Amino acid sequence: MAGPPHAGDLRSGDPQPGTLQPGALPAQDPDRRAVAAFAGDHAGNRPFPIPLHAAIAHVDRVFGVDRVLALEGAEIVARYYRQSGPGYRRVHSEAGAMHIALNPDGRFDRRGYYAQTDAVAHQIAATGAKRVLELGSGTGFNSLHLAAAQGSVAFTGLDLMGHHVRRSSRAARALGNLNFIQGSYAALPAGLDGQDVVFGVETLCYARNLDTVAREIARTLAPGGRFVMFDGFRRPDFDHAPADVITAARLFEITTAVTAGFWRQSDWTTALERAGLRVLRADDLTADAIACMRRLQRPALRFFADWRLRMLRHLLPRYLVLNAVAGLMGPYMIEGATPAAGTPRGALLYGLILAEKPH
């Protein structure tokens, strides 16, 4: 569930983990006042700035809902990441994070971008790992952070996009324990067997054949090795969510290049078990993702409200600008049309899967 960049908002750089006091944001952060105003109040308890039907109407007026939905099933991943890369750094995370920050207290803090790597580091420690493979490593944010902190562990980042590999390889020149290679997790390159930990952060949503990918992960893991997956998933009752919430979810999926739709967690756990792995956990972390999704909605709202920003859609690459749709729809599709309604009425969730290869 990669956090979408937007054309109408510029951000300052990310702090390194541990440089902020709890609950603090950099003084130059334009979101600071908004965050402070809701101190102690979980983001999911706040009303939405506009109702869902109005948000969908904005998308229809500017892009055409039917025209966006017509992209379902199209293969656009490579074009999406080529076009969206600059937006991710200027809006989402200047440090290179391409995923959702997790903030359990409901207040956005950029340290939440390290929640996924902290979880992976915990599994590295638990298994005494010496070899770690990241699937879909993007521009290297996760593996660069982990390798810098754990010099005795050999890390490999694998990504389908050549421009991602080139960029991350340049960033890793000073690290002797990190290597980036180009390849597909549907057919992992030779020489990667025996990994103690394999992980993927918001990348396996693009898999088209789960059994093939699950078998590749299982083959590559050493006995006793762990697989860690953070991603977006369709809720088990996706088809029974309100129609407008399903529309929001489909628009989000397409405009983050998951044009075939997110899988359900049960699809993945079943495939991993068929591949011979033992699923240890399958957690719903949606509440932790709400603050980041709400943060990304603000620049999207500015885009749709300001005709000068909307004009950028004629000047900037198509898939970069379409991220404004994902930013606008994000909170509705995970929280439902009405926040804090008790039983979640969202269509998508953010989750973790942890699996182990038996000895």
Helices and strands as residue ranges (DSSP letters): H 32-37, G 43-45, H 52-62, H 65-69, H 77-87, I 88-92, G 110-114, H 115-127, E 131-135, H 141-149, E 154-159, H 162-171, E 178-182, E 195-201, G 204-206, H 210-220, E 221-234, G 238-240, H 243-255, H 265-274, E 278-284, H 286-305, H 307-310, G 311-314, H 318-321, H 323-335, E 348-356
